[in-house]
């Protein structure tokens, strides 16, 4: 009988890989490696939860209710928006939140590095591979009459093949501390008593040394000032998602994480780096980095909803600027939806030349006013 990974491979046909490569603008080899890295990563995340009966019960409930019919139409999940009611991408997103939490960006970056593809492409592929894994497990539950314990046992029996297929570095990101190298065997439970014993013996030896040699010693003299100032450890320069502290995306992340930061419709995070072709609503090629940052935030916090504001400078006709800004805000909405974000989490609106952040008196200031901004409207 084929194991889980072999069963997954049967659905990942050359045609599906070619379709994904074409849509995402990647080569087929990279897409194949990315899919081959994501599938065992998801299974390993589930495997890590098998020791928590409460977590496993919730995961089982999500998977057992998932429609395995999606397995017959995986191509429709590549790079597209929601598929209307009961979108499999939304279900997969809830599963990712349950097993990975805030680790999703680190996982996508690691798989991107492993496969030589863009992080945004890996994020899009999650919208296909997640439902694929859920559909296959749902089918296993149904045909095998499995309960939560049965699903956990299925994963545990395939532990070695799952961990052996993990890309290098994913074990530590997932918190599987017993992994060795790129996916070695997990240490047996029977040996886990050794390290506590060694630690206990070490502490006992240290205590004996102190009592014998240190306890009765006279107090040390005051340290001499050498004139060399002590160096404080450097302040962190990036946040937990790898964003530069002080950047718009880091400030937006901090606002979302702060339980005391109330939703405020007047609170906006400006992204002037998200630019468009002159006089058009077509994104410039250098806009992807900031858009990918927003995508990472929305993937990490799947309950967050945002208002997308489009703005222009004061050049040209007011009505035309209003129309253009609205089209640009909707373009950003469509970009995020194409990457798997649910459309009902995004509310685009154009404001034309209203609310400038700088005087429209120099080319540099006008560039600041031509921007996309985000306002968090739901946490």
N, C-alpha and C positions, 0 to 999 in steps of 0.2 A: 504494500500500500504506500502511495506517495506521501511524503511528509508535507508539512504546511508550506515550506518554501518552494518545494517542487510543484505543489498544486498552484501556487501563485504564479510561478513561471509559465504555466500552461495558458494563463490568460494574457500574459504579456507577449503578444505576438509581434513579429517583425513589422506588421502593418501598423499596429498600435504605436510602436516605438517611432516609426517613420512619421506618423501623423503628429505625434507629440513634438518631434524634432522640428517639423515644418512650422507648427504653430508657435513654438517658443523660440525659434531662431537658433537652435543648437544643432550640433552634429549627433548622429544616431548613437555613436559609441558613448558619448557623454550621457545621453538620456538613459541608455541601457544601464550604465554604471550607477546613475542616480537612483533609478528604480530599484536596482539590485542592492543599494545601500539603505533605501527607505523602508523596504519591506521587513528585513530583519530588525531594523531599529524599532519599528512599531511593535513587532512581536516581543522584542526584548523589554520594551517599556511595559507591556502587559505582563511579561514574565516576572518583572520586578515587583508587581502588585500581588502576585499569587500568595504571599505570606500575610496579606491584610484581608481578612474575610469581609470586612465592611466595604472596603474599596472594590474588592473583586465582585461583591454582590451588585454594586452600582454599575460596574463595567459590564457584567453579564446581562443586566437588565437592558442596557443600551444596545448591546450587540444582538441579543436574542430578538429584539423588536425591529432590527434593521432588515430592510427588504433585500434579499439576495438577488432579486431580479436585475439589480444594477450591474451584475457581472456580465450581462448580455449587451451592455451599451456603455462600456468604459470610455470609449472615444469621446462621448458627449461631455465628459467631465474635464477635458483638457482645456485649460485656459478660458473656459466659458464662465458665464455668470450663473446665477441660481437657476435651478430647474423647476421653479415654482414650488408647489406645496410639498412638504417633507423632503426638501432638498438633501440628498445624501452628503453633500459637502458640509452642511450645517451639522448633521449628525456626527460626521467624522471630526469636525471642529470641536464638538462637545467632548468626544472621546479623547482627543489630543489634550484638551484642557485638564481632563481627569487624570491622565497618566503622565503628562509632561509638564504641565503648568507653564512657568516662565522660561522653560528650557527650549521651547520651539525655535527661537531665533538661532541659538547656539547649535541646535541640531541641523537646521537648514544650512547654516554656514559651513559646518563640518562636512556634510554630504556634498555641498557645492565644491569644497576644496578636494574632496576625495574623487569626485566625478569630473572635475574640470568644467563645470557649468556655472551659470549665474545663480546667486542665491534666490533671485526672484523666480527663476525657472524651477528650482527645487520646491519653492513655496507653492507654485502652481501644480507641480507633480504630486504634492501631498494631497491636493484635492481629488486626485485620481487613485493614488495608492492607498490612501486611508479607506475610502469606500470599498476598494478591492479586498483589503484585508478583512474589513468588517463583514462584507458580503460572504466571503469564504467561511469565516468563523460562524456566522449565522447559519449557514448551510450545514456546517458540522454539528452545531447544536441541535438543529432540527432533525437531521437524519440519524444522529446518534443518541437522541433523547438525553442530551447532557444537561446537568444543572450547573450552578456556579462552581462547585467543587470539581465536577467533571471537566469543565473548561480549564480550570487551573491545572488539573492533572494532565490534560492533553498538552498544555504548554510546557509543563515540567518534564514530560517524557521526551520532548524535542529540544530540551535546553541546550545540549551540546551543538546541535546543528544551527540553532538560532544564534548563539553567542559566537560560534565559529565563523558566521557570515557577516558579523558586524564590521563596518569599516574601522580602521585604526582611530582611536581616540573617542569613539562614541560611548564606550563602556564607562569612562570616567564622567562624561557629560550626563549620562543617564543615572549616575550614582551607583553603578554596579561595582563596588569597590573590590570585589574578589576577582574581577577579570584580570587576566594577564595579557600584556601585549595587545595584539589586534583581535583578541577574542578567544583566549585560552579557556581551559576548564575552570569552573568555579571551585574554590577550595571546599573540601568536604566538611560537613557540619561537625564530624567527630573530632576534628583538629582545632576547633575554635577555642577550646579551653586552654590551649598552650600559651597564647599570648597574654591573657589575663594572669596566668600563673607566673610567667616571666616578669611581667610588670610588678606583681606583688612581691616577688623575691627581690627585684631591683630596689623597690621602695624600702623593703626591710633592711637590705644591705646599706642603703644610704643612711637610714636612721641609726644603725649601729655605728657607722663611721662617724656620724655627727656626735653621738653620745661619748664616743671614746676619745676623739681628737679635737672636737670643736667646742663642746659645751662648756668646758672649764677654761677656755682660753681668754686672755684679757681682751677688752673691746679694741677694735681696730681704730687706728688714728684717723682723723678726718682726712679725706682725700685732698691732695694738693692740687691747686688750680694750675694747670699747665699753660693756661693762656690760649688754648685751642678751643674755640667754641664748638659745642656739640651740634650735630647736624640732625634736625628733625626729619623724620621720614617724609618723602614727598607726598603731597596731597594727590588723591586719585584724579586722573585726567579723563577717565571714561566711566560711564555708569554701567549698570548690570547688563544692558543690552549692547554695550560696546559703543554707544553714542558719546561724542565729545561733550564733556560737561560744559555748559554754557551755550550749547547749540539749541536751536528751536526744538528739535526732536527730543533732546534730553529734558528741556523744560516742560514739554507736553507730557512726557512720561512721568516726570515728578508730580505734575498736577493730577494725573490719573491715579497714581499710587497714594497720594496724600488723602487719608480719610477725612481730614478737616477742610479740604478744599471743596467748597460748595460749587455746584453747577452755576455758571454765570454766563448769560448770553452775550455779555459784553467782553468776555475774556477770550482773546484770539491769539493764536500762534502763527506768526507770519513766515511764509516760505517763499521769499522772492527768487530763490534759485530755481523754483519750478517755473520754467519759461515756455513760451510758445513762438511759433513762426510769426513774423511781423504781420499784424492785421488778420491773423487766422487763429483757429482754435486747435491747431495741430501742435502737439507737444514737441519741444526741442529735444534733441538727442541727449543733452546734458542734464535733463530733468530727472532721469531715472534714479539717481542716488537718493535724492530727498523723498521721492515717491516711495522707494523701497523702504526707507526708514519709517514712513507712516504705515506702510503695509505691515512691517514687523510689529509695530505697536498694536495695530488692530488684530493681528493674528495672536499676539501674546495675551491680549485682554479682549476676549470674544464678546463681552457684553457692552463694550464701549460703543457709543454712537457719536457721530460728529456732523457738524455743519461745515460745508465746504464753501468758502467765500471766494468769488472771483473779482478782481479789481483791475482797473486800467489807470493810466495817467490822464492828464487833462487835455491832451492833444486830440483834435478831431471833434466830431459831432457827439453830443451827449447821448442821444438815443442810440447811435451806432455803438458807442462805448458800452452802454448798458447791455445791449444785445450780445456783444462780443464777450463781455465778462461772464455773462450767464452761460454761453456756449463753452467757455473755457472751464468753468466750474463743473459742468456736466461731463466734459472730457476727462477730468480727474476722477470723477465718480465712476465713469465707465472703465477707466484703467484699473481702479481698485476692484471693481466687480469682476473684471476679466481675470484677476489674480485670485478670485475665490471669496472676496468679501461680500456678504449679503447686502443687497441693494437697500434694504430697509434700515441699514445702519448708517446710511450716507444721505445727506440732504444738501444738494448743491443749489447755490443761488448767486446771481451776479449783482454787484453793487456799482458797476461802472467806475466813475471817477470819485465816488463818495469815499469818505473816511480815509483821506491820504495820510501816510505815515511820515511824509516829508513834503516840503514845498515843491511844487512843480516848476522849479526855476532852473535846474541844471539837468543834463543827461543822467548824471549819477542819481539824483533824487527821483527823477521820473522812473528810473529802473526799479527803485525801491517800492514805488507805488504800483507798478505792474507786478502783481503778486497773486499767489494763492494763499489763503489763510484757513486755518482749521479752528473750530470752536467745539469743545467737548460738551455734548448735550445729554450724555447718559453714561454712567459708569457701570 
